[in-house]
Amino acid sequence: MAVKTKMKPLEKTVRKRLIDFDMTLTDLSNEMGWSLQYTLDVIRGKTQGPASITNKIKILNFLELDIEE
């Protein structure tokens, strides 16, 4: 049986904003030029390093979100 994990606040906010923009995570991934898995890793905080921080900021700017995390 699969174990469900709770969505982190950033992921929940991004998903809600995607609904506002009438977009899917796949649309966001395509817009950013990344794979769906990498995009999910960034918004879930599973990647580390300067590139992941920069890419998280790119997502927030694209979705017009102002979040401190």
C-alpha positions in Angstrom: 0.0 0.0 0.0 1.3 3.4 -1.0 2.0 5.9 1.8 0.6 9.3 1.3 2.7 12.2 2.4 1.4 15.7 3.2 1.9 18.4 0.7 4.3 21.0 1.8 3.0 24.6 1.9 5.0 25.7 -1.2 3.7 22.8 -3.3 0.1 23.5 -2.2 0.5 27.2 -3.1 2.0 26.5 -6.5 -0.7 24.0 -7.3 -3.5 26.4 -6.3 -1.8 29.1 -8.4 -1.6 26.8 -11.4 -5.4 26.4 -11.2 -5.8 30.2 -11.2 -3.6 30.3 -14.4 -5.5 27.3 -15.9 -2.2 25.4 -16.1 -1.0 21.9 -15.1 2.3 21.0 -13.6 3.2 19.6 -17.1 2.5 23.0 -18.6 4.7 24.7 -16.0 7.5 22.2 -16.6 7.3 22.8 -20.4 7.3 26.6 -19.8 10.4 26.3 -17.6 12.1 23.8 -20.0 12.5 21.2 -17.3 11.2 17.7 -16.8 8.1 17.2 -14.8 10.1 15.2 -12.1 12.6 18.0 -11.7 9.9 20.6 -11.4 8.2 18.5 -8.7 11.5 18.1 -6.9 12.0 21.9 -6.9 8.6 22.7 -5.5 8.8 19.9 -3.0 12.2 21.0 -1.8 13.9 17.7 -2.7 16.7 19.4 -4.6 19.6 21.3 -3.0 22.1 23.8 -4.1 22.2 27.2 -5.8 20.5 26.0 -9.0 17.5 24.7 -7.1 17.1 28.0 -5.2 17.3 30.0 -8.5 14.8 27.7 -10.2 12.4 27.9 -7.3 12.6 31.7 -7.6 11.9 31.4 -11.4 8.8 29.4 -10.6 7.6 31.9 -8.0 8.2 34.8 -10.4 6.5 33.1 -13.3 3.4 32.4 -11.2 3.6 35.9 -9.7 3.9 34.6 -6.2 5.7 36.4 -3.3 6.6 33.8 -0.7 9.1 33.7 2.0 10.2 30.2 2.8 
